[in-house]
Each structure stands twice: as C-alpha cells, then as structure tokens.
Amino acid sequence: LGFMYLNGFGVEEDSILAFKWYQLAASRGHSSAQFDLGWMYANGDGVPVNIVLSYVLYSLSAAQGKKIALENRDKLESSLTPAQHKEAQEIIKTWKIGTPFPTTTKTED
C-alpha cells in the first residue's frame, strides 16, 4: 500500500499515507518497506530528510539480504558525523520487530 500511495498507482498519490503504510510494514520487519522508507528519509519524499533514519532503515533491510539497501547504506555512511553514526548504531542495536521506528533523531539537523 505504501508503494501505491507514494506513486499514485490505483489511488490518489499521498505521501502521508505512503509513510503510514511503509512505517507499519517496516516496523513488522518487511525488508522492502524498510528500504522504501529509508529512501523516503534520504530524499525527503513526504518526510523531512533524515540521513540517520535512512541509514538505520537501509541497514536493517540490508541485513535481510537486500543488496541495493547495502549499497545505499554504504553511500550514506560517509555523510554521517561520528555522533550520527553512533546514534544510528544504537537504534539498530535496540530496535525490535513489532515496535515502531523513531520518526526523529537527536543528531539530525
């Protein structure tokens, strides 16, 4: 559903609803939703740009074998400050399937 709302396939394009559905699926461990939500945060599509959350979501998706998520995560890594990288690693370490992702971070401008 997130993809459909983000791209207007069969429904009116709505980035807010896309975010809602991606967030729900990503919190349940869906790798593609994690990747797409990471892309939204990386590009500011419907959400404010947040490279920390993008890095986290790409990392979680990559851990499930999604190669493009690994590539995107690696491209972002050099953009992170040490504090952002530390925060991202803490989120990755503590997040559990079935719990919502944060929507803000402490180190993001």
Contacts in CASP RR format, 6 or more apart in sequence:
PFRMAT RR
TARGET T0000
AUTHOR 0000-0000-0000
METHOD contacts of the structure
MODEL  1
LGFMYLNGFGVEEDSILAFKWYQLAASRGHSSAQFDLGWMYANGDGVPVN
IVLSYVLYSLSAAQGKKIALENRDKLESSLTPAQHKEAQEIIKTWKIGTP
FPTTTKTED
1 17 0 8 1.000
1 18 0 8 1.000
1 21 0 8 1.000
2 17 0 8 1.000
2 18 0 8 1.000
2 19 0 8 1.000
2 20 0 8 1.000
2 21 0 8 1.000
2 22 0 8 1.000
2 25 0 8 1.000
2 33 0 8 1.000
2 36 0 8 1.000
3 9 0 8 1.000
3 18 0 8 1.000
3 36 0 8 1.000
4 10 0 8 1.000
4 11 0 8 1.000
4 18 0 8 1.000
5 11 0 8 1.000
5 13 0 8 1.000
5 14 0 8 1.000
5 15 0 8 1.000
5 17 0 8 1.000
5 18 0 8 1.000
5 21 0 8 1.000
6 13 0 8 1.000
6 15 0 8 1.000
6 18 0 8 1.000
6 22 0 8 1.000
6 36 0 8 1.000
6 40 0 8 1.000
6 45 0 8 1.000
7 13 0 8 1.000
8 14 0 8 1.000
15 40 0 8 1.000
15 45 0 8 1.000
15 46 0 8 1.000
15 47 0 8 1.000
16 46 0 8 1.000
18 40 0 8 1.000
18 46 0 8 1.000
19 37 0 8 1.000
19 40 0 8 1.000
19 46 0 8 1.000
19 47 0 8 1.000
21 33 0 8 1.000
22 33 0 8 1.000
22 36 0 8 1.000
22 37 0 8 1.000
22 40 0 8 1.000
23 37 0 8 1.000
23 100 0 8 1.000
23 101 0 8 1.000
23 103 0 8 1.000
24 33 0 8 1.000
25 32 0 8 1.000
25 33 0 8 1.000
26 33 0 8 1.000
26 34 0 8 1.000
26 37 0 8 1.000
26 57 0 8 1.000
26 60 0 8 1.000
26 101 0 8 1.000
27 97 0 8 1.000
27 98 0 8 1.000
27 99 0 8 1.000
27 100 0 8 1.000
27 101 0 8 1.000
28 97 0 8 1.000
28 98 0 8 1.000
29 60 0 8 1.000
29 64 0 8 1.000
29 97 0 8 1.000
29 98 0 8 1.000
31 60 0 8 1.000
31 61 0 8 1.000
31 64 0 8 1.000
31 65 0 8 1.000
31 66 0 8 1.000
31 69 0 8 1.000
32 61 0 8 1.000
32 66 0 8 1.000
34 57 0 8 1.000
34 58 0 8 1.000
34 60 0 8 1.000
34 61 0 8 1.000
34 64 0 8 1.000
34 69 0 8 1.000
35 57 0 8 1.000
35 58 0 8 1.000
35 61 0 8 1.000
35 66 0 8 1.000
35 68 0 8 1.000
35 69 0 8 1.000
35 72 0 8 1.000
37 57 0 8 1.000
37 101 0 8 1.000
38 53 0 8 1.000
38 54 0 8 1.000
38 57 0 8 1.000
38 58 0 8 1.000
38 61 0 8 1.000
38 72 0 8 1.000
39 45 0 8 1.000
39 54 0 8 1.000
39 72 0 8 1.000
40 46 0 8 1.000
40 47 0 8 1.000
41 47 0 8 1.000
41 49 0 8 1.000
41 50 0 8 1.000
41 51 0 8 1.000
41 53 0 8 1.000
41 54 0 8 1.000
41 57 0 8 1.000
42 49 0 8 1.000
42 51 0 8 1.000
42 54 0 8 1.000
42 58 0 8 1.000
42 72 0 8 1.000
42 76 0 8 1.000
43 49 0 8 1.000
47 103 0 8 1.000
50 104 0 8 1.000
50 105 0 8 1.000
50 108 0 8 1.000
51 76 0 8 1.000
51 79 0 8 1.000
51 80 0 8 1.000
51 84 0 8 1.000
51 108 0 8 1.000
52 80 0 8 1.000
52 84 0 8 1.000
52 87 0 8 1.000
52 88 0 8 1.000
52 91 0 8 1.000
52 105 0 8 1.000
52 107 0 8 1.000
52 108 0 8 1.000
53 91 0 8 1.000
53 101 0 8 1.000
53 102 0 8 1.000
53 103 0 8 1.000
53 105 0 8 1.000
53 108 0 8 1.000
54 72 0 8 1.000
54 76 0 8 1.000
55 73 0 8 1.000
55 76 0 8 1.000
55 77 0 8 1.000
55 80 0 8 1.000
55 84 0 8 1.000
55 85 0 8 1.000
55 88 0 8 1.000
56 88 0 8 1.000
56 91 0 8 1.000
56 92 0 8 1.000
56 95 0 8 1.000
56 101 0 8 1.000
57 69 0 8 1.000
57 101 0 8 1.000
58 69 0 8 1.000
58 70 0 8 1.000
58 72 0 8 1.000
58 73 0 8 1.000
58 76 0 8 1.000
59 69 0 8 1.000
59 73 0 8 1.000
59 88 0 8 1.000
59 92 0 8 1.000
60 92 0 8 1.000
60 95 0 8 1.000
61 69 0 8 1.000
62 69 0 8 1.000
62 70 0 8 1.000
62 73 0 8 1.000
77 85 0 8 1.000
80 88 0 8 1.000
81 107 0 8 1.000
83 107 0 8 1.000
84 105 0 8 1.000
84 107 0 8 1.000
84 108 0 8 1.000
87 105 0 8 1.000
87 106 0 8 1.000
87 107 0 8 1.000
91 101 0 8 1.000
91 102 0 8 1.000
91 105 0 8 1.000
95 101 0 8 1.000
END
